Amino acid sequence: DQVTGFLLYRSCMQILDEEDRPLYGWPDVCRRLGTCFHYGTGTLKNLADARVYLAKAVDGFKQRRENGDRFTDNVLSRAEAELDEVIREMKADA
């Protein structure tokens, strides 16, 4: 269910943070948490948290791409698009 999924992503984030944020895996978890907060999937909708996690995801995906991961462009573009959407929603709510 959605709440369990959110809790698992949050647990993954805690584990990855303890391991000094390994480049592979960490941006993906950030993106998934950002999406959960963006749409209120398994948690309350929180655009500020969505923005934080999606920005971290974008930075992580960019770093992976710089390190030669040719398959990161797709997830990077999706994370950037969702981050832009969150920022637009935040401006509309202000």
N, C-alpha and C positions, 0 to 999 in steps of 0.2 A: 504494500500500500504506500501511498505518498508520504505519510509521516515517517514510516520506517526508512524509506529511501532517503529522505532528508537527513534523518539521524545517522544513517550510514555514511553519507557524504561528509557530514560534520565530524564523525569519528575518523574518517580517512584524513581529513584536514589536520586533525590533532596529531595523528601518527606521522604524517608527512612533515609537519612543523617540527616535531621532535627529531626528525632525521635531516634537519637543515634543508628542507624543501628541495628534494631531488627534482631535477629539471623534467624528467619524464614522469608524468602522473600528476604532479602538483598543479600545473595550469589547467588540466582537464577537470580536476576536482574544484578548483576555483570557479571555472565556468559553470559547472553544474550547480554549485551553491548559489552563484549569482543568478542563475535562471530560476532556482527555487524561490529566492527572495523577490525576484522581479514579478513573478506570476502568483506568488503565494502558494506554491506547491509544497505541501507537507509542513508549511510554516506560515506565519503571518507575512503578508506582503510588506516588504521594507525596501523602498527604492534606494535609500542611502547605503544599506548593506549590499544590495545588488550592484550598485555602482562600484563599491570597493572591491568586491570579489571579481567582477568582470574586468575592471582595470588591471587587477593582478593577473588575471588569465591572459589578457592581451599582452602584457609585458612578458609573461612566461613563454607564450607562444612565439613572440618576436625573438626572444633569446634562443629558443629551440631552432627557429629558422636560421638564425645567424650561425648556429653551430652545425648547420648542414642538413637539418631534417627537412627534406623536400615535401613531406606529406603534411606539414603543419599549416600550409596556406589556407586550406579549406576551413579548419576549425578557427584559425585566426580571423578570417573574414567574418565568420558567423559571430564570434565573440565581439568583434569591433562593431558589427551591425546592431547587436543587442545592447551593447554599451551606449551607442548613439541613441537608441530607442529609450533607454532608461533616462538618459540625460534630458531628452525632449519631454518625457513624462514629468520629470522633476520640475522643469521650467514651467510646464503647463499648470502644475499644482501650486506653484509659488504665487 
